[in-house]
Amino acid sequence: MNRSEIVQRIIREGVVAVIRMTDSDNFIRVAEAIHKGGVSSLEITMTTPNALKVIEECNNVLGQKMLIGVGSVLDAETARLAILAGARYVVSPITKAEIIQTAHRYDVPVMTGAFTPTEIQVASEFGADIVKVFPADIVGMAFFKAVKAPMPHVNLMPTGGVSLTNAGDWLKAGACAVGVGSALLDKKAIAEGRYDMLTENAKIIVGSILAGRKATQEGN
């Protein structure tokens, strides 16, 4: 898939799972568990030990059915190395033109972090495919509605404050998709090997997204 197709798939599915683990051994099982529940975009953060190797391994095993991306990217070189390791999209908590330019050179989409309307617009002008509002729980859903009114051209994605059951509400507020971490990827369940719980979590958030989209279409 090219850059545009990846963006459209993320928007169509509506959720990116953000995984931060100190033990990288269980990544494949975790990824398979959420995919079974309907979530197929997985963001592996650079704070993960041996993150580039994990991205490469996950992409080799799961790349045909999942979109494996990289998160917590702070500079262009990290973006480049992650893309070469197999990352299909790049996520950053900040906005840097050099990150966007590097990823686009490889036809890879970028989600860059922003917090204020000015930062959101700057990220859009730099070419961000999706603007990640982070931390979204600080500004809330009302902020999304307010920003989208004068800036309908920007694809916004909240990270922080997204739960299994309110994901659909974020979409009704104007988000194109949501980023979700611990609410979906329960650390205790992972530590105990209860991967079935991750599958159930994925089903819940997918259901919330579908309900939110239906309500939006019906004008509720």
N, C-alpha and C positions, 0 to 999 in steps of 0.2 A: 504493500500500500504506500501511496505517496503521502505527503504532508497533509493535504486537504482531506484525503480519505480517512486518515487517522483521527483528525480533529472531528470529523463528522461521526465517526464511530463512537468516540468518547461522549460526544453530545447526545447521540442516539441512545446509548446505554445509560448515561446519566450519573455514573459513579466511578471514582478512582479510589482504590484501596491503597492507603499509605501505610507501609510496613516499616517499623523500626525495631530491629531485634539485635540483641547482643550476641545471640547464638545463631549463626547462619545455617546450621545443619538442617533445620526443619523447613526451610523456605519452600521447597518443592511441594511438600505435603500441605503446607498452609495455602499455597497458591492453588493447588488442585481442589482443596476443600471449598474455597470461596468461588472458584469457577463452577463447581458442582451446584452452588446455590445461585448462580446467575451473574456473578461479578467477574468480568474478564480483563479489567485494566488494573494493573498492579504497579505501584510506584515504590521502588526500592531506594531508600535514602542513602546518601553518601556517608551518613553517620554509622552505617552498618559495617561491621568488620569485614574486610576483604570485599567491599561492595562491588567492585568491578568484576571480580571473579563470580560473585553471586549472580549478577546481571547476566553474564555470559552463560552460566550454567542454566539459569531459569529460562533464558531465551532459547537455548538449544533444546531443552526438554519440552517447553510449553509454548514456544513462539508461534506455532501453527494455530493455536486456539486462544491465546491470551496476548494482550499488549503489555509488554514489560517496559516500564519507563524508569527514569532515574530522578530522584528528588534531592533537595537540600544542596543544589548546585550553586556555587558562589562565584565561579569564574569560567571563562571560555575554555580553558584547557581541560578542566574537569568535564565540561560538557562534551568536548571532543573525544576524550578517552572513553566516556560512558557510551557514546554513540558507536564508537568502534567496537566496544564490548557487546553491543547489541541493543542498547536502549532505543525504543521506538519513539519516545517523547522525553522532553526535558522539563523539569519543574524546579523553580527557584523561589525562595522566600522573598527575594528582592528583584528589582528591575535593573538590568545592565544591558546596554545595547550590544555589547560584545558577545554575550551569551546567546542572544537572539540571532545575531548575524552568523555566529558559528554553527548553530543548529540548523538554520535555514540553508546554509551552504551544503549541508548533507540532506536537505529536504525532510528535515525532522521538525515537528511542531514544538512550540515552547509555551509553557504556562509560567508567567512571571508574577512575583508578589507585589501587591500594592495595597494601600490602606485608605488614602484620601481620593476624592474625585480628581484632583490634579494628577496624582500619581497614576491613577487608573488611565487617564487620558494619555499621559506620557508613555506608559507601557504600550498602549494601543498604537500610538504614533511610531514607536520603535519597531512595531511589527509583531507584538505578542499575539499568539493565536487565541489564547484564553488568558484572562487576567485573574490571578488567584488572589482573592481578598483574604488577607491573613493578618492577625487572627480575627476571623469573622464573628466570633462570639462577642467581641467587644462592641461591634457596631450593630449587629443584629439584622433581622430580615427587613425591618423598616428602611434601613440604609440601602438595601438592594433596590427596593421599590423606588426610593427617592433618586438614586443614581441612574437607574435605567430610564427614567422619564426623559431627561435631557440627553442621555447617552445610550440610545437603544442599539447602537452599532457594536457595542462592546460585549463580548462573551465573558460573563463573570462566573467564577467558581469559588464558593466559600470553603475554607478549610479551618477547622476549629469551631466547635459549637454544633457540629452536625451529629445527630444521633440516628439510630436505626429507624426511628419512627417519625422524625421531623424532616427527613431528606426531601420528601415531596413538598413540604411547606416552603423550603428554600427555593425549589423550582417555581412554585406559584409566585414567590416574591421576585422572580426575575433571573435566578441562576440558570445557567445552561447545563450545569452538572454540579456534583458535590465531591469534595475530597473528604474521606473519613478514615480515621486511624483506629485508635483503641476501642471505639464503640463496636467496630466490626471485628477487628482482630484482637479478641480478648486475650490478654497476656496469660491469665490464669489457665484458660482453656488450652492455650498452646503449650504451656509448661506441663500440663497434665495429659497432653496427647489427646484431648477431646476435640478432634477435628470436626466431628459431626456438629458441634455447637457453632463452629465457624460457618459451616454450610447453612445452618438454620438462621444465623445472623444475616448472611448474604441474602437469603430468601426474604427476610423481613424488610431489609432496606430496598431491595428491588420492588417489593410490593408497595412500599411507601412512595417510591419514585413513580410507579405506574399510576397510583391513585392521584398523586399530585398533577401529573400530566393530564389525566382525565378531567380533573376538576378545572384545570386551566382551559382546556378545550371547551368545556361546558360553560365557562365564564363565571365560575364560582370562586 
